[in-house]
Amino acid sequence: MASGGQKFPPQKQERQPGKEHVMDPNPQATSHEYKPANKLLGKVALVTGGDSGIGRAVCHCFSLEGATVAFTYVKGQEDKDTQDTLQMIKQAKTQEAKDPMAIPTDLGFDENCKRVVEEVIKAYGRIDILVNNAAEQYKAESVEDINEERLERVFRTNIFSYFFMVRHSLKHMKEGSCIICTTSVNAYKGNAKLLDYTATKGANVAFIRGLALHLASKRIRVNGVAPGPIWTPLIPASFSEEECTKFGSETPLGRAGQPHEVAPSFVFLASNADSSYITGQVLHPNGGMIVNA
Protein backbone atom coordinates (compact mmCIF):
# COMPACT_ATOMS: atom_id res chain seq x y z
CA MET A 1 0.00 0.00 0.00
CA ALA A 2 1.21 3.48 -0.83
CA SER A 3 1.37 5.51 2.40
CA GLY A 4 3.48 8.12 4.11
CA GLY A 5 4.81 9.45 0.81
CA GLN A 6 5.41 6.02 -0.74
CA LYS A 7 4.54 5.57 -4.41
CA PHE A 8 3.16 2.81 -6.57
CA PRO A 9 5.50 1.33 -9.20
CA PRO A 10 5.05 2.74 -12.73
CA GLN A 11 2.47 0.73 -14.66
CA LYS A 12 0.00 1.10 -17.48
CA GLN A 13 -2.79 -1.04 -18.92
CA GLU A 14 -3.90 -0.34 -22.47
CA ARG A 15 -7.62 -1.06 -22.26
CA GLN A 16 -10.59 -1.03 -19.93
CA PRO A 17 -11.72 -2.68 -17.84
CA GLY A 18 -8.31 -3.14 -16.23
CA LYS A 19 -7.01 -6.44 -14.89
CA GLU A 20 -6.44 -6.74 -11.16
CA HIS A 21 -4.20 -9.80 -11.27
CA VAL A 22 -1.46 -7.97 -13.22
CA MET A 23 -1.34 -4.90 -10.97
CA ASP A 24 1.71 -4.17 -8.79
CA PRO A 25 0.86 -4.33 -5.96
CA ASN A 26 -2.45 -6.16 -6.19
CA PRO A 27 -5.31 -4.20 -4.65
CA GLN A 28 -6.24 -5.37 -1.17
CA ALA A 29 -9.77 -6.74 -1.19
CA THR A 30 -9.63 -8.29 2.27
CA SER A 31 -8.48 -7.30 5.74
CA HIS A 32 -7.80 -9.48 8.77
CA GLU A 33 -9.23 -6.66 10.90
CA TYR A 34 -12.73 -7.08 9.46
CA LYS A 35 -14.97 -9.01 11.86
CA PRO A 36 -18.22 -10.31 10.33
CA ALA A 37 -21.38 -10.34 12.44
CA ASN A 38 -24.02 -12.08 10.27
CA LYS A 39 -25.45 -8.70 9.24
CA LEU A 40 -26.68 -9.97 5.86
CA LEU A 41 -27.58 -13.54 6.78
CA GLY A 42 -30.05 -15.01 4.31
CA LYS A 43 -29.92 -12.06 1.92
CA VAL A 44 -29.36 -12.23 -1.85
CA ALA A 45 -27.06 -9.54 -3.26
CA LEU A 46 -26.40 -8.59 -6.88
CA VAL A 47 -23.25 -6.51 -7.48
CA THR A 48 -22.40 -5.06 -10.89
CA GLY A 49 -18.69 -4.98 -11.71
CA GLY A 50 -17.98 -7.34 -8.85
CA ASP A 51 -14.98 -9.17 -10.28
CA SER A 52 -12.28 -6.74 -9.09
CA GLY A 53 -11.55 -3.53 -7.23
CA ILE A 54 -14.24 -2.16 -4.95
CA GLY A 55 -16.79 -4.61 -6.36
CA ARG A 56 -14.65 -7.61 -5.38
CA ALA A 57 -14.18 -6.28 -1.85
CA VAL A 58 -17.93 -5.68 -1.52
CA CYS A 59 -18.71 -9.22 -2.71
CA HIS A 60 -16.23 -10.61 -0.21
CA CYS A 61 -17.62 -8.65 2.74
CA PHE A 62 -21.20 -9.47 1.79
CA SER A 63 -20.27 -13.16 1.68
CA LEU A 64 -18.61 -12.97 5.09
CA GLU A 65 -21.82 -11.41 6.41
CA GLY A 66 -23.94 -14.33 5.20
CA ALA A 67 -25.29 -13.12 1.86
CA THR A 68 -25.60 -15.16 -1.31
CA VAL A 69 -23.75 -13.15 -3.96
CA ALA A 70 -24.08 -12.76 -7.72
CA PHE A 71 -21.96 -10.32 -9.70
CA THR A 72 -21.41 -9.18 -13.28
CA TYR A 73 -18.19 -8.92 -15.26
CA VAL A 74 -16.89 -8.28 -18.78
CA LYS A 75 -16.27 -11.56 -20.57
CA GLY A 76 -12.76 -12.11 -21.94
CA GLN A 77 -11.06 -9.13 -20.36
CA GLU A 78 -12.05 -10.05 -16.80
CA ASP A 79 -12.17 -13.85 -16.88
CA LYS A 80 -9.13 -14.44 -14.64
CA ASP A 81 -10.20 -11.83 -12.08
CA THR A 82 -13.69 -13.33 -12.07
CA GLN A 83 -12.44 -16.82 -11.26
CA ASP A 84 -10.27 -15.42 -8.48
CA THR A 85 -13.26 -13.57 -7.03
CA LEU A 86 -15.52 -16.60 -7.21
CA GLN A 87 -12.93 -18.62 -5.31
CA MET A 88 -12.59 -15.85 -2.73
CA ILE A 89 -16.36 -15.72 -2.20
CA LYS A 90 -16.68 -19.50 -1.92
CA GLN A 91 -14.05 -19.53 0.80
CA ALA A 92 -15.74 -16.68 2.66
CA LYS A 93 -19.39 -17.67 2.38
CA THR A 94 -21.39 -18.99 5.30
CA GLN A 95 -22.92 -22.44 5.34
CA GLU A 96 -26.41 -21.04 4.79
CA ALA A 97 -25.50 -19.09 1.65
CA LYS A 98 -25.77 -20.56 -1.83
CA ASP A 99 -22.80 -20.75 -4.18
CA PRO A 100 -21.94 -17.44 -5.87
CA MET A 101 -22.67 -16.70 -9.52
CA ALA A 102 -20.75 -14.60 -12.07
CA ILE A 103 -22.67 -13.28 -15.07
CA PRO A 104 -20.85 -11.90 -18.16
CA THR A 105 -22.53 -8.94 -19.82
CA ASP A 106 -22.31 -5.42 -21.20
CA LEU A 107 -24.49 -3.52 -18.74
CA GLY A 108 -24.94 -0.51 -21.00
CA PHE A 109 -28.03 -2.00 -22.65
CA ASP A 110 -31.46 -2.59 -21.15
CA GLU A 111 -31.94 -6.08 -22.54
CA ASN A 112 -28.63 -7.24 -21.03
CA CYS A 113 -29.55 -5.89 -17.60
CA LYS A 114 -32.91 -7.64 -17.83
CA ARG A 115 -31.15 -10.92 -18.59
CA VAL A 116 -28.82 -10.51 -15.61
CA VAL A 117 -31.75 -10.02 -13.26
CA GLU A 118 -33.60 -12.99 -14.74
CA GLU A 119 -30.57 -15.24 -14.21
CA VAL A 120 -30.29 -14.17 -10.57
CA ILE A 121 -34.00 -14.72 -9.96
CA LYS A 122 -33.87 -18.13 -11.63
CA ALA A 123 -30.99 -19.17 -9.36
CA TYR A 124 -31.94 -17.52 -6.07
CA GLY A 125 -35.59 -16.44 -6.31
CA ARG A 126 -35.22 -12.81 -5.23
CA ILE A 127 -32.93 -9.80 -4.85
CA ASP A 128 -32.56 -8.14 -1.45
CA ILE A 129 -29.55 -5.94 -2.17
CA LEU A 130 -28.69 -4.34 -5.50
CA VAL A 131 -25.28 -2.68 -5.81
CA ASN A 132 -24.79 -0.56 -8.93
CA ASN A 133 -21.02 -0.36 -9.07
CA ALA A 134 -19.72 -0.95 -12.63
CA ALA A 135 -18.02 2.06 -14.23
CA GLU A 136 -15.48 3.17 -16.80
CA GLN A 137 -13.47 6.36 -17.25
CA TYR A 138 -11.08 7.91 -19.77
CA LYS A 139 -8.83 10.93 -19.54
CA ALA A 140 -9.31 13.89 -21.85
CA GLU A 141 -7.12 16.98 -21.98
CA SER A 142 -9.97 18.96 -23.54
CA VAL A 143 -13.74 18.71 -23.77
CA GLU A 144 -13.18 18.82 -27.55
CA ASP A 145 -11.55 15.39 -27.29
CA ILE A 146 -14.77 13.80 -26.01
CA ASN A 147 -16.76 12.73 -29.04
CA GLU A 148 -20.34 11.49 -29.16
CA GLU A 149 -19.37 7.80 -29.29
CA ARG A 150 -17.21 8.03 -26.17
CA LEU A 151 -19.75 10.14 -24.29
CA GLU A 152 -22.50 7.63 -24.98
CA ARG A 153 -20.26 4.73 -23.97
CA VAL A 154 -19.38 6.25 -20.60
CA PHE A 155 -22.96 7.27 -19.86
CA ARG A 156 -24.27 3.84 -20.84
CA THR A 157 -21.99 2.07 -18.39
CA ASN A 158 -22.01 4.60 -15.56
CA ILE A 159 -25.62 5.79 -15.41
CA PHE A 160 -27.82 4.06 -17.99
CA SER A 161 -27.00 0.70 -16.41
CA TYR A 162 -28.02 2.03 -12.98
CA PHE A 163 -31.48 2.85 -14.32
CA PHE A 164 -31.76 -0.44 -16.20
CA MET A 165 -30.68 -2.60 -13.26
CA VAL A 166 -33.09 -0.86 -10.90
CA ARG A 167 -35.91 -1.06 -13.43
CA HIS A 168 -35.68 -4.82 -13.71
CA SER A 169 -34.69 -5.61 -10.12
CA LEU A 170 -37.48 -3.71 -8.41
CA LYS A 171 -40.20 -6.20 -9.29
CA HIS A 172 -38.26 -8.78 -7.28
CA MET A 173 -37.46 -6.56 -4.28
CA LYS A 174 -39.66 -6.29 -1.20
CA GLU A 175 -39.98 -3.97 1.78
CA GLY A 176 -36.65 -3.93 3.64
CA SER A 177 -34.60 -4.37 0.46
CA CYS A 178 -32.00 -1.78 -0.49
CA ILE A 179 -30.15 -0.27 -3.44
CA ILE A 180 -26.61 1.08 -3.16
CA CYS A 181 -24.94 3.05 -5.95
CA THR A 182 -21.24 3.77 -6.28
CA THR A 183 -20.59 7.39 -7.15
CA SER A 184 -17.28 9.27 -6.68
CA VAL A 185 -15.60 12.12 -4.86
CA ASN A 186 -15.32 13.65 -8.34
CA ALA A 187 -19.07 14.30 -8.29
CA TYR A 188 -18.44 16.75 -5.45
CA LYS A 189 -15.04 18.29 -6.16
CA GLY A 190 -14.99 17.99 -9.96
CA ASN A 191 -12.20 16.66 -12.15
CA ALA A 192 -10.84 18.64 -15.11
CA LYS A 193 -9.38 15.58 -16.86
CA LEU A 194 -12.37 13.24 -16.38
CA LEU A 195 -15.24 15.44 -17.53
CA ASP A 196 -17.59 12.79 -18.88
CA TYR A 197 -16.90 10.40 -15.99
CA THR A 198 -17.44 13.20 -13.47
CA ALA A 199 -20.73 14.12 -15.14
CA THR A 200 -21.98 10.54 -14.78
CA LYS A 201 -20.95 10.44 -11.13
CA GLY A 202 -22.91 13.64 -10.52
CA ALA A 203 -25.86 11.96 -12.22
CA ASN A 204 -25.41 9.02 -9.85
CA VAL A 205 -25.80 11.31 -6.84
CA ALA A 206 -28.96 12.90 -8.24
CA PHE A 207 -30.30 9.43 -9.09
CA ILE A 208 -29.69 8.24 -5.53
CA ARG A 209 -31.57 11.19 -4.05
CA GLY A 210 -34.49 11.01 -6.47
CA LEU A 211 -34.84 7.23 -6.30
CA ALA A 212 -34.75 7.29 -2.50
CA LEU A 213 -37.79 9.57 -2.51
CA HIS A 214 -39.46 7.52 -5.22
CA LEU A 215 -39.13 4.26 -3.24
CA ALA A 216 -39.64 5.57 0.29
CA SER A 217 -43.28 4.53 0.34
CA LYS A 218 -42.23 1.00 -0.62
CA ARG A 219 -39.74 0.98 2.29
CA ILE A 220 -36.86 0.25 -0.05
CA ARG A 221 -33.82 2.30 0.94
CA VAL A 222 -31.48 3.87 -1.63
CA ASN A 223 -28.03 5.18 -0.70
CA GLY A 224 -24.59 5.67 -2.21
CA VAL A 225 -20.86 5.50 -1.58
CA ALA A 226 -18.51 8.14 -3.02
CA PRO A 227 -14.97 6.77 -2.79
CA GLY A 228 -11.91 8.96 -3.12
CA PRO A 229 -8.79 7.66 -4.92
CA ILE A 230 -8.85 3.87 -4.49
CA TRP A 231 -6.23 1.49 -5.92
CA THR A 232 -8.26 -0.53 -8.45
CA PRO A 233 -7.77 -1.77 -12.05
CA LEU A 234 -9.48 1.38 -13.29
CA ILE A 235 -6.38 3.40 -12.32
CA PRO A 236 -3.62 1.87 -14.51
CA ALA A 237 -6.21 1.48 -17.27
CA SER A 238 -6.96 5.24 -17.14
CA PHE A 239 -3.77 7.07 -16.26
CA SER A 240 -0.13 7.29 -17.31
CA GLU A 241 2.71 5.47 -15.56
CA GLU A 242 3.81 8.68 -13.87
CA GLU A 243 0.29 9.48 -12.68
CA CYS A 244 -0.03 5.99 -11.22
CA THR A 245 3.11 6.46 -9.12
CA LYS A 246 1.57 9.52 -7.45
CA PHE A 247 -1.96 8.21 -7.23
CA GLY A 248 -3.74 9.21 -4.01
CA SER A 249 -0.94 11.45 -2.73
CA GLU A 250 -3.20 14.52 -2.90
CA THR A 251 -5.47 13.31 -0.10
CA PRO A 252 -5.04 14.58 3.49
CA LEU A 253 -4.01 11.05 4.50
CA GLY A 254 -1.37 11.19 1.77
CA ARG A 255 -2.16 7.88 0.12
CA ALA A 256 -4.63 5.98 -2.00
CA GLY A 257 -7.21 3.85 -0.28
CA GLN A 258 -7.62 0.12 -0.74
CA PRO A 259 -10.86 -1.62 -1.73
CA HIS A 260 -11.20 -3.27 1.68
CA GLU A 261 -11.34 0.21 3.23
CA VAL A 262 -14.43 1.04 1.16
CA ALA A 263 -16.41 -2.21 1.33
CA PRO A 264 -17.59 -1.79 4.96
CA SER A 265 -19.51 1.32 3.89
CA PHE A 266 -21.58 -0.92 1.61
CA VAL A 267 -22.12 -3.43 4.42
CA PHE A 268 -23.33 -0.63 6.69
CA LEU A 269 -25.80 0.63 4.09
CA ALA A 270 -26.99 -2.89 3.23
CA SER A 271 -27.61 -3.85 6.86
CA ASN A 272 -31.04 -2.95 8.20
CA ALA A 273 -29.64 -3.37 11.70
CA ASP A 274 -27.21 -0.52 11.03
CA SER A 275 -28.94 1.83 8.60
CA SER A 276 -32.69 1.24 8.62
CA TYR A 277 -33.32 5.00 9.03
CA ILE A 278 -30.88 6.09 6.33
CA THR A 279 -31.98 6.70 2.75
CA GLY A 280 -31.01 9.19 0.05
CA GLN A 281 -27.55 9.62 1.59
CA VAL A 282 -23.94 9.15 0.43
CA LEU A 283 -20.96 7.94 2.49
CA HIS A 284 -17.51 9.37 1.77
CA PRO A 285 -14.52 7.04 2.30
CA ASN A 286 -12.07 9.41 0.62
CA GLY A 287 -8.96 9.86 2.76
CA GLY A 288 -10.12 13.11 4.34
CA MET A 289 -11.15 15.15 1.28
CA ILE A 290 -13.77 17.68 2.45
CA VAL A 291 -16.80 17.68 0.15
CA ASN A 292 -19.42 19.47 2.30
CA ALA A 293 -22.17 17.14 1.24
SULCORDA-V712507 format. One record per helix or strand. SS is the DSSP state (H for helix, E for strand). FROM is the first residue (numbers start at 0). TO is the last residue. If there is no record, write none. Layout:
ss: [SS | SS]
from: [FROM | FROM]
to: [TO | TO]
//
This chain:
ss: [H | E | H | E | H | E | H | E | H | H | E | H | H | E | E | H | H | E | H | H | E]
from: [19 | 43 | 52 | 67 | 78 | 100 | 109 | 128 | 142 | 147 | 177 | 185 | 194 | 220 | 229 | 232 | 240 | 256 | 259 | 271 | 281]
to: [21 | 46 | 63 | 72 | 91 | 103 | 123 | 131 | 144 | 171 | 181 | 188 | 217 | 224 | 229 | 235 | 244 | 256 | 269 | 274 | 282]
//
